[in-house]
């Protein structure tokens, strides 16, 4: 495919393909990682952690160049927080991020 025919707005199409439920699962995984690292369990603290996770996911979504870049950035940041770089739960690579049905014009 010839990338010279793409307008600047087309570069963000991969973001629109992410299902909201997939993004929410990723935010939940980020929140769980933060909970383990920060040991916060009171309701107000958990709400704040979820806000932090949501902002972080949104920032990564905005700056990532592709879906694989998005998952790579989030995974690498979460691994940094885990002791010995070993995830305590399912890694993001097992999260199914299914794009919406979408086909690019030829």
Backbone as numpy.savetxt, mean C-alpha at the origin, in Angstrom:
# Nx Ny Nz CAx CAy CAz Cx Cy Cz
3.87 -1.00 -26.79 3.03 0.17 -26.79 3.91 1.41 -26.79
3.51 2.40 -27.51 4.28 3.64 -27.63 3.90 4.58 -26.49
4.82 4.82 -25.57 4.54 5.69 -24.42 4.43 7.15 -24.81
4.88 7.52 -26.01 4.80 8.91 -26.43 3.37 9.37 -26.67
2.43 8.44 -26.83 1.04 8.80 -27.05 0.26 9.01 -25.75
0.88 8.76 -24.63 0.20 8.90 -23.35 0.20 10.34 -22.90
-0.91 10.77 -22.35 -0.95 12.10 -21.74 -0.52 11.95 -20.29
-0.14 13.04 -19.62 0.32 12.95 -18.23 -0.70 12.27 -17.31
-1.99 12.45 -17.55 -3.00 11.84 -16.70 -3.05 10.33 -16.82
-2.59 9.78 -17.94 -2.63 8.33 -18.14 -1.68 7.60 -17.21
-0.64 8.25 -16.75 0.35 7.60 -15.90 -0.24 7.15 -14.57
-1.35 7.71 -14.16 -1.94 7.34 -12.88 -2.99 6.25 -13.01
-3.23 5.73 -14.21 -4.28 4.73 -14.40 -4.12 3.51 -13.50
-2.92 3.07 -13.22 -2.74 1.89 -12.37 -3.30 2.13 -10.98
-3.28 3.37 -10.51 -3.82 3.68 -9.18 -5.33 3.48 -9.14
-5.99 3.88 -10.20 -7.45 3.74 -10.25 -7.87 2.29 -10.37
-6.96 1.43 -10.74 -7.28 0.02 -10.89 -7.29 -0.72 -9.56
-6.70 -0.14 -8.53 -6.67 -0.81 -7.23 -8.05 -0.78 -6.59
-8.50 -1.93 -6.14 -9.80 -2.03 -5.48 -9.68 -1.40 -4.08
-10.71 -0.67 -3.65 -10.68 -0.09 -2.29 -10.47 -1.16 -1.21
-11.02 -2.34 -1.40 -10.85 -3.40 -0.40 -9.39 -3.85 -0.31
-8.68 -3.84 -1.43 -7.26 -4.20 -1.42 -6.45 -3.15 -0.67
-6.76 -1.90 -0.94 -6.05 -0.82 -0.24 -6.34 -0.90 1.26
-7.58 -1.21 1.63 -7.93 -1.30 3.05 -7.19 -2.45 3.73
-7.04 -3.58 3.04 -6.27 -4.69 3.62 -4.83 -4.28 3.86
-4.26 -3.53 2.94 -2.88 -3.06 3.11 -2.79 -2.09 4.28
-3.75 -1.18 4.40 -3.77 -0.24 5.53 -3.89 -1.01 6.84
-4.70 -2.07 6.86 -4.84 -2.89 8.07 -3.51 -3.56 8.42
-2.80 -4.07 7.41 -1.49 -4.69 7.67 -0.49 -3.67 8.21
-0.52 -2.47 7.66 0.37 -1.41 8.15 0.03 -1.09 9.60
-1.27 -0.95 9.89 -1.72 -0.65 11.26 -1.28 -1.74 12.22
-1.43 -3.01 11.82 -1.02 -4.12 12.68 0.49 -4.09 12.95
1.26 -3.77 11.95 2.71 -3.67 12.13 3.04 -2.54 13.09
2.38 -1.40 12.93 2.61 -0.27 13.84 2.19 -0.63 15.27
1.09 -1.35 15.42 0.65 -1.75 16.76 1.69 -2.62 17.45
2.27 -3.56 16.72 3.29 -4.43 17.31 4.53 -3.64 17.68
4.88 -2.69 16.84 6.10 -1.92 17.06 5.94 -0.90 18.19
4.78 -0.27 18.24 4.56 0.81 19.19 3.82 0.38 20.45
3.31 -0.84 20.46 2.61 -1.39 21.63 1.49 -0.48 22.12
0.66 -0.03 21.21 -0.49 0.81 21.56 -1.73 -0.05 21.49
-2.55 0.03 22.53 -3.76 -0.79 22.52 -5.01 -0.02 22.94
-4.86 1.21 23.44 -6.06 1.96 23.83 -6.80 2.43 22.57
-8.11 2.55 22.64 -8.91 2.88 21.44 -8.49 4.16 20.73
-8.18 5.21 21.48 -7.78 6.47 20.85 -6.44 6.32 20.14
-5.52 5.60 20.74 -4.23 5.35 20.11 -4.36 4.53 18.84
-5.27 3.55 18.86 -5.49 2.71 17.67 -6.10 3.52 16.53
-6.98 4.45 16.87 -7.56 5.33 15.84 -6.45 6.18 15.21
-5.55 6.71 16.03 -4.45 7.51 15.52 -3.50 6.67 14.66
-3.23 5.43 15.10 -2.37 4.55 14.29 -3.00 4.28 12.93
-4.31 4.08 12.91 -4.98 3.85 11.64 -4.90 5.08 10.75
-4.99 6.26 11.34 -4.84 7.50 10.56 -3.43 7.61 9.98
-2.44 7.26 10.78 -1.05 7.30 10.31 -0.87 6.29 9.16
-1.40 5.09 9.34 -1.29 4.06 8.30 -1.98 4.50 7.02
-3.14 5.12 7.15 -3.89 5.59 5.99 -3.13 6.69 5.25
-2.54 7.63 6.00 -1.76 8.68 5.36 -0.52 8.12 4.68
0.15 7.20 5.37 1.34 6.58 4.79 0.99 5.86 3.49
-0.08 5.06 3.50 -0.49 4.33 2.30 -0.82 5.31 1.18
-1.51 6.39 1.50 -1.85 7.39 0.50 -0.63 8.08 -0.09
0.33 8.38 0.77 1.58 9.00 0.28 2.34 8.05 -0.64
2.39 6.78 -0.26 3.09 5.81 -1.11 2.33 5.66 -2.42
1.02 5.59 -2.35 0.22 5.47 -3.57 0.48 6.64 -4.51
0.59 7.83 -3.96 0.83 9.03 -4.78 2.22 9.04 -5.41
3.19 8.54 -4.69 4.57 8.64 -5.18 5.04 7.43 -5.97
4.37 6.29 -5.82 4.81 5.08 -6.52 4.60 5.22 -8.02
5.48 4.59 -8.76 5.41 4.67 -10.22 4.62 3.53 -10.85
4.35 2.48 -10.06 3.59 1.34 -10.55 3.04 0.58 -9.35
2.18 -0.38 -9.63 1.62 -1.19 -8.54 2.72 -1.98 -7.85
3.66 -2.51 -8.60 4.75 -3.27 -7.97 5.63 -2.35 -7.14
5.85 -1.12 -7.59 6.62 -0.14 -6.83 5.89 0.19 -5.53
4.58 0.37 -5.61 3.72 0.64 -4.44 3.88 -0.46 -3.39
3.75 -1.73 -3.82 3.88 -2.85 -2.89 5.30 -2.99 -2.37
6.30 -2.73 -3.23 7.70 -2.83 -2.81 8.02 -1.80 -1.72
7.58 -0.57 -1.92 7.87 0.49 -0.95 7.22 0.16 0.40
5.96 -0.21 0.37 5.26 -0.53 1.63 5.92 -1.72 2.30
6.20 -2.77 1.54 6.84 -3.96 2.11 8.18 -3.63 2.75
8.99 -2.85 2.05 10.31 -2.54 2.59 10.21 -1.71 3.87
9.27 -0.79 3.93 9.10 0.01 5.16 8.61 -0.86 6.31
7.72 -1.81 6.03 7.21 -2.68 7.08 8.29 -3.63 7.57
9.14 -4.11 6.67 10.22 -5.01 7.06 11.23 -4.31 7.97
11.46 -3.03 7.74 12.39 -2.26 8.57 11.91 -2.24 10.02
10.61 -2.25 10.21 10.05 -2.17 11.56 10.05 -3.52 12.28
10.18 -4.61 11.56 10.13 -5.94 12.17 11.50 -6.34 12.70
11.55 -7.00 13.85 12.84 -7.46 14.37 13.50 -8.42 13.40
14.77 -8.23 13.15 15.56 -9.06 12.24 15.02 -9.06 10.82
14.19 -8.10 10.48 13.65 -8.02 9.13 12.72 -9.16 8.76
12.20 -9.88 9.76 11.30 -11.00 9.49 9.89 -10.58 9.86
8.96 -10.63 8.90 7.60 -10.22 9.20 6.95 -11.15 10.21
6.13 -10.58 11.08 5.42 -11.32 12.11 4.13 -11.92 11.58
3.66 -11.43 10.45 2.43 -11.93 9.85 2.66 -12.07 8.35
1.59 -12.27 7.62 1.70 -12.45 6.17 2.38 -11.27 5.52
3.37 -11.51 4.66 3.99 -10.40 3.95 3.04 -9.84 2.91
3.27 -8.62 2.50 2.41 -7.98 1.51 2.41 -8.73 0.19
3.44 -9.50 -0.07 3.47 -10.23 -1.34 2.33 -11.23 -1.43
1.75 -11.60 -0.29 0.63 -12.53 -0.32 -0.71 -11.81 -0.41
-0.71 -10.49 -0.32 -1.94 -9.73 -0.43 -2.34 -9.68 -1.89
-3.56 -10.05 -2.14 -4.04 -10.03 -3.52 -4.57 -8.64 -3.83
-3.84 -7.92 -4.64 -4.27 -6.59 -5.06 -4.76 -6.74 -6.50
-6.06 -6.90 -6.62 -6.64 -7.14 -7.93 -7.09 -5.83 -8.55
-6.58 -5.52 -9.73 -7.02 -4.29 -10.39 -8.44 -4.44 -10.92
-9.12 -3.33 -11.05 -10.42 -3.33 -11.70 -10.21 -3.71 -13.15
-11.23 -4.25 -13.76 -11.13 -4.57 -15.19 -10.91 -3.27 -15.96
-9.86 -3.26 -16.73 -9.52 -2.06 -17.46 -8.59 -2.45 -18.57
-8.85 -1.97 -19.75 -7.92 -2.23 -20.83 -7.51 -0.92 -21.46
-6.25 -0.82 -21.76 -5.71 0.39 -22.36 -5.97 0.38 -23.85
-6.26 1.52 -24.43 -6.43 1.56 -25.88 -5.11 1.28 -26.57
-5.19 0.69 -27.74 -3.97 0.39 -28.52 -3.36 1.63 -29.09
